[in-house]
Amino acid sequence: MSERETRNSFAARPPPFIDFLKDILQRYPDGGQILKELIQNADDAGASAVVFLHDERCYGSQSLKTEGLGKYQGPALYAFNNAEFTAEDWEGIKTTGRSIKRKDPNKVGRFGIGFNSVYHITDVPSIFSSKYLGFLDAQEKLFEEHRGFRWSLEDEEDKKTLLNLQDQFQPFRDVVKLVSGQTWKDIIHEEQHFKGTLFRFPLRSEASEISDNLYDYHKVVQLFDSFIADADIIPLFLRNVSSVSLQHINTKGSVNTRFSVTSSSPTAGPGLKSRSESNVTGSTCFKTITSTSNNKKETKTRWLVTTCCMKDGNIPKLDSLAKKLSFRPHVDLAFPCGQENVLTEGRLSCFLPLPNNDSNKTGLPVHVNACFGLADNRRHIKWQEEDQKYDEAAMWNELLVKEVLPHTYLLMLQDATNLAKTSTLPVSAVYKIWPDLSQTKDKWHGIAEDILQRLFRQNTAVFSLAEDERQFVSPTESVCPSNDPKASEIMAAVTRTLIAGGEKLVTFPDHVSRAVQLAFPNRDTLKWVTPALVRGVLRRNAVSNLSNDDKRSLLQFILSDEKYHNLRDLKMLPLSDGTFKTFTNEEKDIALIDNDSFPRVLLPGCEALFLPDDLSDTSIHHLRQLAKTSQGRSMETQMPYREGRHTSH
């Protein structure tokens, strides 16, 4: 280039690499998310096991590659997984800020910006995998102005170095055998291959150009603690990694497993099969996640996990974005199905749980996972807010939750119902899966309403019968309960009566009742438990088989709507002698009510005609009201007034 061309050149320049790294650390907060990024990379590589190891030991600094490496021979955090680096991985780990897997919809975070969050911990990360061992030096201080150095197990000179620099590679020698069972000499001499990947992150003990964030024993404990807080759901949506453990080695070399979590292989319930419909494919399975703390206390949670993927050709915009962003249009849901498990705050995951803050909580009783488009710091998903209305990742997320999520949710409810029929799942668990509209947050409320409306439009068997909870019927077949916890004895009597009368009475909890009332398209077309319904059943069926207590409870219920004229011919009017009269206009069916001004002692010999003195105040009130009406007069129910006048009505 000529002098003039040089003088006139005008172009944007990339920032210095250190500045770029600092910017990444500002966007990626320190904490458990760092470990999640490493797990994500391991999962993308096909690993099944991940081990994080905090080693407090310090190693010698005499035989090193360069003198400057001495300060990195102290305590370190290791991350091991049992998959190997490919040639593309070795290239990708050098390409800071740009994932080489970004066009692969099956890879989420393979060595993209997220991996560089390890610089919160260290200045010189190193990697041992397949046939190479490499050191990264972002500050370019250790390897003659290069940003790193790599040794090959296939190169004779490098092999000599790996064997002769005792101090330099002693940390790897010790840890490799611990996590993989391979010995250092066998790897170098015989196999020339390491069957796994081991990262070593020397803890930063003094401020550097990269960061002044120092890491000591207590900071690593905090890092592990923040990870453990989510550890019980870490393996839930991973495709390959099924075990993660956190280990500690003290200065004397004693090894202790602080925490471990494992996920069982997915198993289908009886009768459950993968589905392929016109627009989606889907399946449901069980997963058991077991976590064990350092005191050997074991906790197991059984999860119901449902997956749905939208087929091509159904939603053109979703298809085009999937191709452009290299994402898969699928959504997973997970529900803890044990009797003791109640999920009150469903969380969002992008294969690993997103941070536990309000923006990632849905209020749904299930965890939601998808290949979401995330914000730069991978801490929350994008939405089509005013400032990113046309952001393609935000548009993708909106389509996922509005078009794919409902299919997944309905499939989970359908499969859970089928499992309940075979006693594989408690019926109560099925109802816990239903969205509670009083708990859903922000935009998730509208999504929950849409799910319920779709469910009701299908009119499939979703309500459990009161007589046999393992049988389910559709809403249009059902008699829906009137849930009133204050009148449990009354409703118990109503339930027995309706079941005896052949009605398909169903049971469901309050939040399902609210869902029916708020989301059912034509609520008036449903059959509800009402006084009118019970009166009709009592007319069709003899009441002689009912206990006296049930009759009293039923009386209070059938009086509650004040449709007193509809009581005619029902033998439900209790008397003090334990018998029941019929509501008629015949003289023989007269009944009396006393009061403070006109007690029953004023009518000697008529005690048996009075209502029981222990009849509920509510029933007494309604019968007094009945006595004042034309219906009361026509049915000859006698009610003395307070003034003491005995008046026939």
PyMOL commands that set and color helices and strands:
alter all, ss='L'
color gray80, all
select helices_A, chain A and resi 3-8+17-27+33-44+67-72+87-92+113-120+156-164+166-180+184-191+217-228+231-233+316-325+358-360+386-388+392-421+427-433+443-458+475-477+485-500+510-519+523-525+531-540+548-559+564-567+587-589+600-602+607-609+617-627+630-634
alter helices_A, ss='H'
color red, helices_A
select strands_A, chain A and resi 49-55+76-81+126-130+132-136+148-152+194-202+243-249+255-263+275-276+280-293+298-310+330-336+348-349+367-370+463-465+472-473+479-480+506-507+527-528+573-574+580-581
alter strands_A, ss='S'
color yellow, strands_A
deselect
rebuild
show_as cartoon
